Amino acid sequence: MTILKRIAYDPERTIVATIGLLYIIQQVTLMTYGPDARPVEAPFNQRLALPWLEWGERGPAIYYPWGLATTSYKLFVIAAAAVVLGACA
């Protein structure tokens, strides 16, 4: 805000100033933390993945991940995927 007020919100200067500020923030962050990626620990050790079941307010509930409406095309794609996955197993 301080910089933008000093340049009176001129469109061209605002663009240059914000890009410059982003570049400065990026460089300070890189100098502080370094460019290397660091692993992050998982918040919990176990994962239970049930694709069509979720725990709601009233207990377990079934949902359809492909959307609310089930068209014949969607059913065909699901059946084709099941056949392909069954053949690979």
N, CA, C and O atoms as a CHARMM CRD file, in Angstrom:
* protein
*
  356
    1    1 MET  N      0.82200  -1.18400   0.00000 PROA 1      0.00000
    2    1 MET  CA     0.00000   0.00000   0.00000 PROA 1      0.00000
    3    1 MET  C      0.87300   1.25700   0.00000 PROA 1      0.00000
    4    1 MET  O      0.55400   2.24600  -0.65900 PROA 1      0.00000
    5    2 THR  N      1.96000   1.20300   0.73600 PROA 2      0.00000
    6    2 THR  CA     2.82600   2.37800   0.82300 PROA 2      0.00000
    7    2 THR  C      3.42000   2.72100  -0.53700 PROA 2      0.00000
    8    2 THR  O      3.46800   3.88500  -0.93500 PROA 2      0.00000
    9    3 ILE  N      3.86300   1.70400  -1.23100 PROA 3      0.00000
   10    3 ILE  CA     4.47900   1.94000  -2.54200 PROA 3      0.00000
   11    3 ILE  C      3.43200   2.39100  -3.55200 PROA 3      0.00000
   12    3 ILE  O      3.67600   3.31600  -4.32700 PROA 3      0.00000
   13    4 LEU  N      2.27400   1.75000  -3.55000 PROA 4      0.00000
   14    4 LEU  CA     1.23800   2.11500  -4.51300 PROA 4      0.00000
   15    4 LEU  C      0.69900   3.51200  -4.26500 PROA 4      0.00000
   16    4 LEU  O      0.33900   4.20500  -5.21700 PROA 4      0.00000
   17    5 LYS  N      0.63400   3.94400  -3.01100 PROA 5      0.00000
   18    5 LYS  CA     0.19100   5.31300  -2.73100 PROA 5      0.00000
   19    5 LYS  C      1.22000   6.33000  -3.22900 PROA 5      0.00000
   20    5 LYS  O      0.86000   7.40100  -3.71700 PROA 5      0.00000
   21    6 ARG  N      2.49300   5.98500  -3.10100 PROA 6      0.00000
   22    6 ARG  CA     3.53500   6.92700  -3.53600 PROA 6      0.00000
   23    6 ARG  C      3.54800   7.09700  -5.04900 PROA 6      0.00000
   24    6 ARG  O      3.94200   8.15300  -5.54400 PROA 6      0.00000
   25    7 ILE  N      3.12500   6.08200  -5.79100 PROA 7      0.00000
   26    7 ILE  CA     3.10100   6.22700  -7.25300 PROA 7      0.00000
   27    7 ILE  C      1.71600   6.62500  -7.75300 PROA 7      0.00000
   28    7 ILE  O      1.46300   6.63100  -8.95700 PROA 7      0.00000
   29    8 ALA  N      0.82700   6.95600  -6.82800 PROA 8      0.00000
   30    8 ALA  CA    -0.51300   7.48500  -7.12600 PROA 8      0.00000
   31    8 ALA  C     -1.34700   6.53500  -7.98400 PROA 8      0.00000
   32    8 ALA  O     -2.17400   6.98200  -8.77800 PROA 8      0.00000
   33    9 TYR  N     -1.13600   5.22800  -7.82800 PROA 9      0.00000
   34    9 TYR  CA    -1.91700   4.21200  -8.52300 PROA 9      0.00000
   35    9 TYR  C     -1.92900   4.38100 -10.03900 PROA 9      0.00000
   36    9 TYR  O     -2.91800   4.05500 -10.69500 PROA 9      0.00000
   37   10 ASP  N     -0.84800   4.88300 -10.58800 PROA 10     0.00000
   38   10 ASP  CA    -0.72400   4.97600 -12.04400 PROA 10     0.00000
   39   10 ASP  C     -0.66700   3.54600 -12.59300 PROA 10     0.00000
   40   10 ASP  O      0.11600   2.73700 -12.09600 PROA 10     0.00000
   41   11 PRO  N     -1.48400   3.21400 -13.61200 PROA 11     0.00000
   42   11 PRO  CA    -1.57100   1.81600 -14.06300 PROA 11     0.00000
   43   11 PRO  C     -0.22600   1.19200 -14.46100 PROA 11     0.00000
   44   11 PRO  O      0.08700   0.07800 -14.04200 PROA 11     0.00000
   45   12 GLU  N      0.55500   1.89300 -15.25300 PROA 12     0.00000
   46   12 GLU  CA     1.82300   1.31300 -15.69600 PROA 12     0.00000
   47   12 GLU  C      2.79700   1.14500 -14.53400 PROA 12     0.00000
   48   12 GLU  O      3.46300   0.11700 -14.40900 PROA 12     0.00000
   49   13 ARG  N      2.86900   2.15900 -13.69700 PROA 13     0.00000
   50   13 ARG  CA     3.77700   2.07900 -12.54800 PROA 13     0.00000
   51   13 ARG  C      3.31300   1.02500 -11.54200 PROA 13     0.00000
   52   13 ARG  O      4.13700   0.36600 -10.90700 PROA 13     0.00000
   53   14 THR  N      2.01200   0.86600 -11.39800 PROA 14     0.00000
   54   14 THR  CA     1.48800  -0.14200 -10.48800 PROA 14     0.00000
   55   14 THR  C      1.89700  -1.54100 -10.92600 PROA 14     0.00000
   56   14 THR  O      2.30200  -2.36300 -10.10300 PROA 14     0.00000
   57   15 ILE  N      1.79300  -1.80800 -12.22000 PROA 15     0.00000
   58   15 ILE  CA     2.18900  -3.11600 -12.74200 PROA 15     0.00000
   59   15 ILE  C      3.67100  -3.37200 -12.49300 PROA 15     0.00000
   60   15 ILE  O      4.04700  -4.43800 -12.00600 PROA 15     0.00000
   61   16 VAL  N      4.50400  -2.40400 -12.82300 PROA 16     0.00000
   62   16 VAL  CA     5.94200  -2.56600 -12.63100 PROA 16     0.00000
   63   16 VAL  C      6.27100  -2.71200 -11.15200 PROA 16     0.00000
   64   16 VAL  O      7.10900  -3.53600 -10.78700 PROA 16     0.00000
   65   17 ALA  N      5.62500  -1.92600 -10.29400 PROA 17     0.00000
   66   17 ALA  CA     5.91100  -1.98200  -8.86400 PROA 17     0.00000
   67   17 ALA  C      5.49400  -3.32700  -8.26300 PROA 17     0.00000
   68   17 ALA  O      6.23800  -3.90000  -7.46800 PROA 17     0.00000
   69   18 THR  N      4.32500  -3.83200  -8.62800 PROA 18     0.00000
   70   18 THR  CA     3.88600  -5.10400  -8.06600 PROA 18     0.00000
   71   18 THR  C      4.75500  -6.25700  -8.55200 PROA 18     0.00000
   72   18 THR  O      5.06900  -7.15500  -7.77000 PROA 18     0.00000
   73   19 ILE  N      5.14900  -6.25400  -9.82100 PROA 19     0.00000
   74   19 ILE  CA     6.05800  -7.29200 -10.31600 PROA 19     0.00000
   75   19 ILE  C      7.39900  -7.20100  -9.59300 PROA 19     0.00000
   76   19 ILE  O      7.98000  -8.22500  -9.23100 PROA 19     0.00000
   77   20 GLY  N      7.88600  -5.99800  -9.38500 PROA 20     0.00000
   78   20 GLY  CA     9.13500  -5.81900  -8.65000 PROA 20     0.00000
   79   20 GLY  C      9.03300  -6.30000  -7.21700 PROA 20     0.00000
   80   20 GLY  O      9.94800  -6.95100  -6.71300 PROA 20     0.00000
   81   21 LEU  N      7.92200  -5.98700  -6.55000 PROA 21     0.00000
   82   21 LEU  CA     7.72400  -6.45400  -5.17900 PROA 21     0.00000
   83   21 LEU  C      7.65700  -7.98200  -5.11300 PROA 21     0.00000
   84   21 LEU  O      8.22600  -8.59400  -4.20900 PROA 21     0.00000
   85   22 LEU  N      6.96700  -8.58900  -6.06500 PROA 22     0.00000
   86   22 LEU  CA     6.90300 -10.04600  -6.09100 PROA 22     0.00000
   87   22 LEU  C      8.28000 -10.65900  -6.29700 PROA 22     0.00000
   88   22 LEU  O      8.60600 -11.67800  -5.68700 PROA 22     0.00000
   89   23 TYR  N      9.08600 -10.04600  -7.15100 PROA 23     0.00000
   90   23 TYR  CA    10.44300 -10.53700  -7.37900 PROA 23     0.00000
   91   23 TYR  C     11.27600 -10.42100  -6.10600 PROA 23     0.00000
   92   23 TYR  O     12.02600 -11.33900  -5.77400 PROA 23     0.00000
   93   24 ILE  N     11.15500  -9.31500  -5.39500 PROA 24     0.00000
   94   24 ILE  CA    11.90300  -9.12500  -4.15400 PROA 24     0.00000
   95   24 ILE  C     11.46100 -10.14000  -3.10600 PROA 24     0.00000
   96   24 ILE  O     12.30200 -10.73400  -2.43200 PROA 24     0.00000
   97   25 ILE  N     10.16000 -10.34600  -2.96000 PROA 25     0.00000
   98   25 ILE  CA     9.64700 -11.32800  -1.99900 PROA 25     0.00000
   99   25 ILE  C     10.14800 -12.73000  -2.34700 PROA 25     0.00000
  100   25 ILE  O     10.53600 -13.49300  -1.46200 PROA 25     0.00000
  101   26 GLN  N     10.13700 -13.06200  -3.63100 PROA 26     0.00000
  102   26 GLN  CA    10.61600 -14.37400  -4.06100 PROA 26     0.00000
  103   26 GLN  C     12.09100 -14.55700  -3.72800 PROA 26     0.00000
  104   26 GLN  O     12.48200 -15.61100  -3.22600 PROA 26     0.00000
  105   27 GLN  N     12.91000 -13.55300  -3.99700 PROA 27     0.00000
  106   27 GLN  CA    14.34300 -13.67000  -3.73900 PROA 27     0.00000
  107   27 GLN  C     14.64100 -13.74800  -2.24700 PROA 27     0.00000
  108   27 GLN  O     15.51800 -14.50600  -1.83200 PROA 27     0.00000
  109   28 VAL  N     13.92500 -12.97500  -1.43900 PROA 28     0.00000
  110   28 VAL  CA    14.12800 -13.03600   0.01300 PROA 28     0.00000
  111   28 VAL  C     13.74700 -14.41800   0.54300 PROA 28     0.00000
  112   28 VAL  O     14.43500 -14.96800   1.40300 PROA 28     0.00000
  113   29 THR  N     12.66000 -14.97300   0.03300 PROA 29     0.00000
  114   29 THR  CA    12.23800 -16.30400   0.44600 PROA 29     0.00000
  115   29 THR  C     13.26400 -17.35100   0.04500 PROA 29     0.00000
  116   29 THR  O     13.58500 -18.23900   0.83500 PROA 29     0.00000
  117   30 LEU  N     13.78400 -17.25600  -1.17700 PROA 30     0.00000
  118   30 LEU  CA    14.80900 -18.20700  -1.62200 PROA 30     0.00000
  119   30 LEU  C     16.07700 -18.08500  -0.79500 PROA 30     0.00000
  120   30 LEU  O     16.69900 -19.09700  -0.47000 PROA 30     0.00000
  121   31 MET  N     16.47000 -16.87200  -0.45100 PROA 31     0.00000
  122   31 MET  CA    17.67600 -16.69300   0.36200 PROA 31     0.00000
  123   31 MET  C     17.45900 -17.20500   1.79100 PROA 31     0.00000
  124   31 MET  O     18.39000 -17.70500   2.42300 PROA 31     0.00000
  125   32 THR  N     16.23600 -17.07900   2.29200 PROA 32     0.00000
  126   32 THR  CA    15.96700 -17.50100   3.65900 PROA 32     0.00000
  127   32 THR  C     15.85000 -19.01700   3.77900 PROA 32     0.00000
  128   32 THR  O     16.48200 -19.62100   4.64600 PROA 32     0.00000
  129   33 TYR  N     15.04600 -19.63500   2.91400 PROA 33     0.00000
  130   33 TYR  CA    14.75100 -21.06000   3.03900 PROA 33     0.00000
  131   33 TYR  C     15.54300 -21.92700   2.07600 PROA 33     0.00000
  132   33 TYR  O     15.66700 -23.13000   2.30800 PROA 33     0.00000
  133   34 GLY  N     16.07600 -21.36700   1.01400 PROA 34     0.00000
  134   34 GLY  CA    16.82600 -22.13800   0.04100 PROA 34     0.00000
  135   34 GLY  C     15.93700 -22.71000  -1.04100 PROA 34     0.00000
  136   34 GLY  O     14.72200 -22.79500  -0.86400 PROA 34     0.00000
  137   35 PRO  N     16.53100 -23.10900  -2.17400 PROA 35     0.00000
  138   35 PRO  CA    15.73700 -23.58200  -3.30900 PROA 35     0.00000
  139   35 PRO  C     15.38800 -25.07100  -3.25100 PROA 35     0.00000
  140   35 PRO  O     14.65900 -25.55900  -4.11500 PROA 35     0.00000
  141   36 ASP  N     15.89300 -25.80500  -2.25000 PROA 36     0.00000
  142   36 ASP  CA    15.69400 -27.24500  -2.19800 PROA 36     0.00000
  143   36 ASP  C     14.30700 -27.58800  -1.66300 PROA 36     0.00000
  144   36 ASP  O     13.80100 -26.95600  -0.73500 PROA 36     0.00000
  145   37 ALA  N     13.70900 -28.60600  -2.27400 PROA 37     0.00000
  146   37 ALA  CA    12.42100 -29.09500  -1.77600 PROA 37     0.00000
  147   37 ALA  C     12.67500 -29.95000  -0.54300 PROA 37     0.00000
  148   37 ALA  O     13.64100 -30.71100  -0.48900 PROA 37     0.00000
  149   38 ARG  N     11.81400 -29.81900   0.42800 PROA 38     0.00000
  150   38 ARG  CA    11.95400 -30.57400   1.66500 PROA 38     0.00000
  151   38 ARG  C     10.72800 -31.44900   1.87000 PROA 38     0.00000
  152   38 ARG  O      9.60700 -31.02200   1.59500 PROA 38     0.00000
  153   39 PRO  N     10.93200 -32.65500   2.34600 PROA 39     0.00000
  154   39 PRO  CA     9.77000 -33.52100   2.57900 PROA 39     0.00000
  155   39 PRO  C      8.94100 -33.02300   3.75900 PROA 39     0.00000
  156   39 PRO  O      9.46100 -32.44100   4.71100 PROA 39     0.00000
  157   40 VAL  N      7.66300 -33.26500   3.66800 PROA 40     0.00000
  158   40 VAL  CA     6.74200 -32.88000   4.73300 PROA 40     0.00000
  159   40 VAL  C      6.15400 -34.15900   5.31600 PROA 40     0.00000
  160   40 VAL  O      5.69500 -35.02800   4.57500 PROA 40     0.00000
  161   41 GLU  N      6.16700 -34.27500   6.62400 PROA 41     0.00000
  162   41 GLU  CA     5.60100 -35.45900   7.26200 PROA 41     0.00000
  163   41 GLU  C      4.08300 -35.44200   7.14700 PROA 41     0.00000
  164   41 GLU  O      3.44000 -34.39400   7.21700 PROA 41     0.00000
  165   42 ALA  N      3.54100 -36.62600   6.97000 PROA 42     0.00000
  166   42 ALA  CA     2.08600 -36.75300   6.89500 PROA 42     0.00000
  167   42 ALA  C      1.47400 -36.43300   8.25100 PROA 42     0.00000
  168   42 ALA  O      2.07800 -36.73600   9.28000 PROA 42     0.00000
  169   43 PRO  N      0.28600 -35.82700   8.27800 PROA 43     0.00000
  170   43 PRO  CA    -0.32400 -35.48400   9.56300 PROA 43     0.00000
  171   43 PRO  C     -0.76700 -36.71400  10.35700 PROA 43     0.00000
  172   43 PRO  O     -0.93700 -36.63100  11.57300 PROA 43     0.00000
  173   44 PHE  N     -0.95300 -37.83900   9.69300 PROA 44     0.00000
  174   44 PHE  CA    -1.28800 -39.08700  10.37500 PROA 44     0.00000
  175   44 PHE  C     -0.66600 -40.22300   9.58200 PROA 44     0.00000
  176   44 PHE  O     -0.33300 -40.06000   8.40800 PROA 44     0.00000
  177   45 ASN  N     -0.51000 -41.37400  10.22300 PROA 45     0.00000
  178   45 ASN  CA     0.23100 -42.47300   9.61400 PROA 45     0.00000
  179   45 ASN  C     -0.60400 -43.40500   8.77300 PROA 45     0.00000
  180   45 ASN  O     -0.07900 -44.03600   7.85600 PROA 45     0.00000
  181   46 GLN  N     -1.88000 -43.51300   9.05300 PROA 46     0.00000
  182   46 GLN  CA    -2.70900 -44.45700   8.33800 PROA 46     0.00000
  183   46 GLN  C     -3.71800 -43.72200   7.47100 PROA 46     0.00000
  184   46 GLN  O     -4.18300 -42.63200   7.80300 PROA 46     0.00000
  185   47 ARG  N     -4.03700 -44.35200   6.35700 PROA 47     0.00000
  186   47 ARG  CA    -5.02800 -43.75900   5.45500 PROA 47     0.00000
  187   47 ARG  C     -6.03400 -44.82600   5.08000 PROA 47     0.00000
  188   47 ARG  O     -5.66200 -45.91900   4.65200 PROA 47     0.00000
  189   48 LEU  N     -7.27400 -44.51700   5.23600 PROA 48     0.00000
  190   48 LEU  CA    -8.34500 -45.41900   4.85800 PROA 48     0.00000
  191   48 LEU  C     -9.07000 -44.78900   3.67900 PROA 48     0.00000
  192   48 LEU  O     -9.75200 -43.77600   3.83300 PROA 48     0.00000
  193   49 ALA  N     -8.92600 -45.38400   2.51100 PROA 49     0.00000
  194   49 ALA  CA    -9.52000 -44.82500   1.30200 PROA 49     0.00000
  195   49 ALA  C    -10.63800 -45.74500   0.81600 PROA 49     0.00000
  196   49 ALA  O    -10.38400 -46.83800   0.30900 PROA 49     0.00000
  197   50 LEU  N    -11.85200 -45.29300   0.97500 PROA 50     0.00000
  198   50 LEU  CA   -13.00900 -45.98800   0.43900 PROA 50     0.00000
  199   50 LEU  C    -13.65500 -45.05800  -0.58400 PROA 50     0.00000
  200   50 LEU  O    -14.20700 -44.02200  -0.21400 PROA 50     0.00000
  201   51 PRO  N    -13.59200 -45.41600  -1.86300 PROA 51     0.00000
  202   51 PRO  CA   -13.98000 -44.44600  -2.89100 PROA 51     0.00000
  203   51 PRO  C    -15.44700 -44.04400  -2.90500 PROA 51     0.00000
  204   51 PRO  O    -15.75600 -42.93200  -3.33400 PROA 51     0.00000
  205   52 TRP  N    -16.36900 -44.90000  -2.45400 PROA 52     0.00000
  206   52 TRP  CA   -17.77200 -44.52600  -2.51500 PROA 52     0.00000
  207   52 TRP  C    -18.41600 -44.44900  -1.14900 PROA 52     0.00000
  208   52 TRP  O    -19.64100 -44.50300  -1.03300 PROA 52     0.00000
  209   53 LEU  N    -17.60200 -44.32400  -0.11000 PROA 53     0.00000
  210   53 LEU  CA   -18.14200 -44.29200   1.23700 PROA 53     0.00000
  211   53 LEU  C    -17.47000 -43.17300   2.01200 PROA 53     0.00000
  212   53 LEU  O    -16.24600 -43.04100   1.99000 PROA 53     0.00000
  213   54 GLU  N    -18.25400 -42.38700   2.68100 PROA 54     0.00000
  214   54 GLU  CA   -17.69000 -41.34000   3.52700 PROA 54     0.00000
  215   54 GLU  C    -18.46900 -41.29700   4.84200 PROA 54     0.00000
  216   54 GLU  O    -19.61100 -41.75100   4.91600 PROA 54     0.00000
  217   55 TRP  N    -17.84800 -40.75700   5.85300 PROA 55     0.00000
  218   55 TRP  CA   -18.47500 -40.67600   7.15400 PROA 55     0.00000
  219   55 TRP  C    -19.14400 -39.31500   7.28600 PROA 55     0.00000
  220   55 TRP  O    -18.46800 -38.28600   7.30500 PROA 55     0.00000
  221   56 GLY  N    -20.46200 -39.30800   7.37600 PROA 56     0.00000
  222   56 GLY  CA   -21.21100 -38.07100   7.48300 PROA 56     0.00000
  223   56 GLY  C    -21.68800 -37.83700   8.90000 PROA 56     0.00000
  224   56 GLY  O    -21.24600 -38.50900   9.83200 PROA 56     0.00000
  225   57 GLU  N    -22.58800 -36.88500   9.06100 PROA 57     0.00000
  226   57 GLU  CA   -23.12200 -36.55600  10.38300 PROA 57     0.00000
  227   57 GLU  C    -23.94600 -37.70100  10.96700 PROA 57     0.00000
  228   57 GLU  O    -23.95500 -37.91100  12.18000 PROA 57     0.00000
  229   58 ARG  N    -24.63100 -38.43200  10.11000 PROA 58     0.00000
  230   58 ARG  CA   -25.49100 -39.53000  10.56400 PROA 58     0.00000
  231   58 ARG  C    -24.81800 -40.88700  10.43500 PROA 58     0.00000
  232   58 ARG  O    -25.49200 -41.91300  10.51200 PROA 58     0.00000
  233   59 GLY  N    -23.51400 -40.91600  10.24000 PROA 59     0.00000
  234   59 GLY  CA   -22.80000 -42.17700  10.07900 PROA 59     0.00000
  235   59 GLY  C    -22.30900 -42.33300   8.65300 PROA 59     0.00000
  236   59 GLY  O    -22.18000 -41.34800   7.92500 PROA 59     0.00000
  237   60 PRO  N    -22.03400 -43.57100   8.25100 PROA 60     0.00000
  238   60 PRO  CA   -21.51200 -43.78000   6.89400 PROA 60     0.00000
  239   60 PRO  C    -22.56700 -43.44500   5.83500 PROA 60     0.00000
  240   60 PRO  O    -23.75200 -43.73200   6.00300 PROA 60     0.00000
  241   61 ALA  N    -22.11200 -42.83800   4.75900 PROA 61     0.00000
  242   61 ALA  CA   -23.00400 -42.47300   3.66800 PROA 61     0.00000
  243   61 ALA  C    -22.35100 -42.84700   2.34600 PROA 61     0.00000
  244   61 ALA  O    -21.13100 -42.75800   2.20500 PROA 61     0.00000
  245   62 ILE  N    -23.14100 -43.25700   1.39900 PROA 62     0.00000
  246   62 ILE  CA   -22.64100 -43.61600   0.06600 PROA 62     0.00000
  247   62 ILE  C    -22.81600 -42.41200  -0.84800 PROA 62     0.00000
  248   62 ILE  O    -23.85400 -41.75100  -0.83100 PROA 62     0.00000
  249   63 TYR  N    -21.80100 -42.13600  -1.63800 PROA 63     0.00000
  250   63 TYR  CA   -21.89400 -41.05100  -2.60900 PROA 63     0.00000
  251   63 TYR  C    -21.33000 -41.51800  -3.93900 PROA 63     0.00000
  252   63 TYR  O    -20.62700 -42.52600  -4.00600 PROA 63     0.00000
  253   64 TYR  N    -21.63800 -40.79000  -4.98100 PROA 64     0.00000
  254   64 TYR  CA   -21.20900 -41.14000  -6.32900 PROA 64     0.00000
  255   64 TYR  C    -20.16900 -40.14000  -6.79500 PROA 64     0.00000
  256   64 TYR  O    -20.51400 -38.98600  -7.05100 PROA 64     0.00000
  257   65 PRO  N    -18.91500 -40.53300  -6.91400 PROA 65     0.00000
  258   65 PRO  CA   -17.86300 -39.57200  -7.26300 PROA 65     0.00000
  259   65 PRO  C    -17.96000 -39.05200  -8.68300 PROA 65     0.00000
  260   65 PRO  O    -17.32300 -38.04800  -8.99800 PROA 65     0.00000
  261   66 TRP  N    -18.71900 -39.68100  -9.54500 PROA 66     0.00000
  262   66 TRP  CA   -18.80400 -39.22700 -10.92700 PROA 66     0.00000
  263   66 TRP  C    -19.87500 -38.18000 -11.13600 PROA 66     0.00000
  264   66 TRP  O    -20.08300 -37.76000 -12.27400 PROA 66     0.00000
  265   67 GLY  N    -20.55600 -37.74100 -10.11500 PROA 67     0.00000
  266   67 GLY  CA   -21.53500 -36.66700 -10.26300 PROA 67     0.00000
  267   67 GLY  C    -22.90700 -37.09100  -9.78400 PROA 67     0.00000
  268   67 GLY  O    -23.12700 -38.24900  -9.42800 PROA 67     0.00000
  269   68 LEU  N    -23.81400 -36.15100  -9.78000 PROA 68     0.00000
  270   68 LEU  CA   -25.15700 -36.43500  -9.29800 PROA 68     0.00000
  271   68 LEU  C    -25.98100 -37.19000 -10.32400 PROA 68     0.00000
  272   68 LEU  O    -26.74400 -38.08900  -9.96800 PROA 68     0.00000
  273   69 ALA  N    -25.83700 -36.83800 -11.58700 PROA 69     0.00000
  274   69 ALA  CA   -26.61200 -37.48200 -12.63000 PROA 69     0.00000
  275   69 ALA  C    -25.79500 -38.61900 -13.24400 PROA 69     0.00000
  276   69 ALA  O    -24.61100 -38.45300 -13.53800 PROA 69     0.00000
  277   70 THR  N    -26.42500 -39.75200 -13.43200 PROA 70     0.00000
  278   70 THR  CA   -25.75700 -40.88800 -14.06100 PROA 70     0.00000
  279   70 THR  C    -26.37200 -41.08100 -15.43800 PROA 70     0.00000
  280   70 THR  O    -27.52200 -41.50100 -15.56400 PROA 70     0.00000
  281   71 THR  N    -25.60100 -40.77400 -16.45700 PROA 71     0.00000
  282   71 THR  CA   -26.07300 -40.93000 -17.82300 PROA 71     0.00000
  283   71 THR  C    -25.61100 -42.27700 -18.36200 PROA 71     0.00000
  284   71 THR  O    -24.76000 -42.93700 -17.76500 PROA 71     0.00000
  285   72 SER  N    -26.17300 -42.67400 -19.48700 PROA 72     0.00000
  286   72 SER  CA   -25.78600 -43.94800 -20.08700 PROA 72     0.00000
  287   72 SER  C    -24.32000 -43.91300 -20.52100 PROA 72     0.00000
  288   72 SER  O    -23.63900 -44.93700 -20.46800 PROA 72     0.00000
  289   73 TYR  N    -23.82500 -42.74800 -20.95100 PROA 73     0.00000
  290   73 TYR  CA   -22.41800 -42.63300 -21.33600 PROA 73     0.00000
  291   73 TYR  C    -21.50800 -42.86800 -20.13200 PROA 73     0.00000
  292   73 TYR  O    -20.50400 -43.57200 -20.23100 PROA 73     0.00000
  293   74 LYS  N    -21.86700 -42.27600 -19.00400 PROA 74     0.00000
  294   74 LYS  CA   -21.05900 -42.46600 -17.79900 PROA 74     0.00000
  295   74 LYS  C    -21.06500 -43.93100 -17.36500 PROA 74     0.00000
  296   74 LYS  O    -20.03000 -44.46600 -16.96700 PROA 74     0.00000
  297   75 LEU  N    -22.23000 -44.58000 -17.44300 PROA 75     0.00000
  298   75 LEU  CA   -22.29200 -45.98900 -17.09500 PROA 75     0.00000
  299   75 LEU  C    -21.45400 -46.82700 -18.04500 PROA 75     0.00000
  300   75 LEU  O    -20.81800 -47.78900 -17.61200 PROA 75     0.00000
  301   76 PHE  N    -21.43700 -46.48700 -19.33000 PROA 76     0.00000
  302   76 PHE  CA   -20.62300 -47.20600 -20.30700 PROA 76     0.00000
  303   76 PHE  C    -19.14600 -47.05500 -19.98500 PROA 76     0.00000
  304   76 PHE  O    -18.39900 -48.03200 -20.05700 PROA 76     0.00000
  305   77 VAL  N    -18.70400 -45.84300 -19.62900 PROA 77     0.00000
  306   77 VAL  CA   -17.30200 -45.60700 -19.29300 PROA 77     0.00000
  307   77 VAL  C    -16.91900 -46.38300 -18.03500 PROA 77     0.00000
  308   77 VAL  O    -15.83600 -46.96300 -17.97100 PROA 77     0.00000
  309   78 ILE  N    -17.79100 -46.39600 -17.04800 PROA 78     0.00000
  310   78 ILE  CA   -17.51300 -47.13200 -15.81500 PROA 78     0.00000
  311   78 ILE  C    -17.43100 -48.63300 -16.09800 PROA 78     0.00000
  312   78 ILE  O    -16.54100 -49.31500 -15.58900 PROA 78     0.00000
  313   79 ALA  N    -18.35100 -49.14200 -16.90400 PROA 79     0.00000
  314   79 ALA  CA   -18.32100 -50.56700 -17.24600 PROA 79     0.00000
  315   79 ALA  C    -17.07400 -50.91600 -18.04400 PROA 79     0.00000
  316   79 ALA  O    -16.47200 -51.96600 -17.81800 PROA 79     0.00000
  317   80 ALA  N    -16.67800 -50.05500 -18.97200 PROA 80     0.00000
  318   80 ALA  CA   -15.47000 -50.30600 -19.75600 PROA 80     0.00000
  319   80 ALA  C    -14.23300 -50.31500 -18.86300 PROA 80     0.00000
  320   80 ALA  O    -13.33900 -51.14400 -19.03800 PROA 80     0.00000
  321   81 ALA  N    -14.18600 -49.39900 -17.91500 PROA 81     0.00000
  322   81 ALA  CA   -13.05200 -49.36500 -16.99200 PROA 81     0.00000
  323   81 ALA  C    -13.02800 -50.62700 -16.13900 PROA 81     0.00000
  324   81 ALA  O    -11.95800 -51.17000 -15.86800 PROA 81     0.00000
  325   82 ALA  N    -14.18700 -51.09300 -15.71600 PROA 82     0.00000
  326   82 ALA  CA   -14.24800 -52.31400 -14.90900 PROA 82     0.00000
  327   82 ALA  C    -13.78000 -53.51800 -15.71400 PROA 82     0.00000
  328   82 ALA  O    -13.10000 -54.39300 -15.17800 PROA 82     0.00000
  329   83 VAL  N    -14.13400 -53.57200 -16.98600 PROA 83     0.00000
  330   83 VAL  CA   -13.70900 -54.68300 -17.84600 PROA 83     0.00000
  331   83 VAL  C    -12.19300 -54.62500 -18.04200 PROA 83     0.00000
  332   83 VAL  O    -11.51700 -55.64900 -17.95200 PROA 83     0.00000
  333   84 VAL  N    -11.66500 -53.44300 -18.30600 PROA 84     0.00000
  334   84 VAL  CA   -10.22200 -53.29900 -18.52800 PROA 84     0.00000
  335   84 VAL  C     -9.46100 -53.64600 -17.25900 PROA 84     0.00000
  336   84 VAL  O     -8.46100 -54.36100 -17.31200 PROA 84     0.00000
  337   85 LEU  N     -9.92200 -53.15000 -16.12400 PROA 85     0.00000
  338   85 LEU  CA    -9.24000 -53.43900 -14.86200 PROA 85     0.00000
  339   85 LEU  C     -9.37000 -54.91000 -14.50500 PROA 85     0.00000
  340   85 LEU  O     -8.44200 -55.49300 -13.94500 PROA 85     0.00000
  341   86 GLY  N    -10.49100 -55.51000 -14.81600 PROA 86     0.00000
  342   86 GLY  CA   -10.67000 -56.94100 -14.55400 PROA 86     0.00000
  343   86 GLY  C     -9.76400 -57.79000 -15.42200 PROA 86     0.00000
  344   86 GLY  O     -9.27500 -58.83000 -14.98000 PROA 86     0.00000
  345   87 ALA  N     -9.53000 -57.34900 -16.68000 PROA 87     0.00000
  346   87 ALA  CA    -8.65300 -58.08900 -17.57400 PROA 87     0.00000
  347   87 ALA  C     -7.19000 -57.96500 -17.16000 PROA 87     0.00000
  348   87 ALA  O     -6.39500 -58.87300 -17.40400 PROA 87     0.00000
  349   88 CYS  N     -6.83500 -56.84900 -16.53900 PROA 88     0.00000
  350   88 CYS  CA    -5.45500 -56.63200 -16.11900 PROA 88     0.00000
  351   88 CYS  C     -5.12700 -57.37500 -14.83900 PROA 88     0.00000
  352   88 CYS  O     -3.96100 -57.67300 -14.58000 PROA 88     0.00000
  353   89 ALA  N     -6.11500 -57.67500 -14.04700 PROA 89     0.00000
  354   89 ALA  CA    -5.85400 -58.28900 -12.73300 PROA 89     0.00000
  355   89 ALA  C     -5.49600 -59.75000 -12.82700 PROA 89     0.00000
  356   89 ALA  O     -5.25100 -60.39300 -11.80700 PROA 89     0.00000
